């Protein structure tokens, strides 16, 4: 039987979301095909092997009974790794590098694609170079916020490059699930947003505010990939922030498929696949877009290489609408991981 290690938790601020996603995945894995080996990482970075009720993962009780685990022993314990770690130290290429060093097949993108997609600034630069539509942005370093003079110069640079147009969105460059993201409607709010985002990363990105709809599609595949239907998010908050994504009890609405023309839907899927290939993504990912009101200007927001797998998450729901049930989707992701590992080792 295939021993599949579900790696969950992690050191990032998205720890709780990872627990929720991991439980959803474990519930649909066929026990006749897979032996599930739950391996958790605490917020302090301690690795632990867990044997117990799956429900105790989501509520955090798993840590009380889990036993210490040496990640160097992964190859002895599992045949395949399925990292469900959102944000830094899991979605950014770090743990993927560990799997590569241990020569363990794993789900999702490789080291390079994970790192590129996680870094919003670098990803946008690559999108721009490759002719993919993306909103205007300014990159800022945390060191620019350390003194009054430096902060003033940074604010003036941001406003000049974005043509003094508010609102703007301020984000940590390396963070997911909208953690640390703020909407600034004026200079005072921009200063507060920069300081808030700098708690999560030293590299920040300030983007033009887009008055538009939030559209997403999901992709699976390696060197030949395919996109699911396009869905739309109707957030319960002013924008689709961390709370609206995971902790509003499902008040944010997902419209699947999105109420757009077939031509526009096909265009979004086409650009999503090109963006996926641009960052050398493999396995699976979710690609997020903005559709500007009034102009129908379509802009890539970002690629998420380990999107949420919770019951409210867009990624599995988009594929379900495309005719791929959740359990088969997870199995396909595992197959793609083995396929990529085999191709790499049999050149």
Secondary structure as UniProt FT lines:
FT   STRAND          2..9
FT   TURN            13..14
FT   HELIX           15..28
FT   TURN            31..33
FT   STRAND          34..41
FT   TURN            43..44
FT   STRAND          47..50
FT   HELIX           55..58
FT   HELIX           62..65
FT   STRAND          67..68
FT   HELIX           71..73
FT   HELIX           74..77
FT   STRAND          80..84
FT   TURN            88..90
FT   HELIX           94..102
FT   STRAND          105..106
FT   HELIX           111..118
FT   HELIX           120..129
FT   TURN            130..131
FT   STRAND          137..141
FT   HELIX           142..145
FT   HELIX           148..161
FT   TURN            162..164
FT   STRAND          168..172
FT   TURN            177..180
FT   STRAND          182..184
FT   HELIX           187..197
FT   TURN            198..200
FT   STRAND          203..208
FT   STRAND          212..221
FT   STRAND          225..234
FT   HELIX           242..246
FT   TURN            249..250
FT   STRAND          253..256
FT   HELIX           262..278
FT   TURN            279..280
FT   STRAND          283..292
FT   TURN            293..295
FT   STRAND          298..304
FT   TURN            305..306
FT   TURN            311..312
FT   HELIX           314..321
FT   TURN            322..323
FT   HELIX           326..345
//
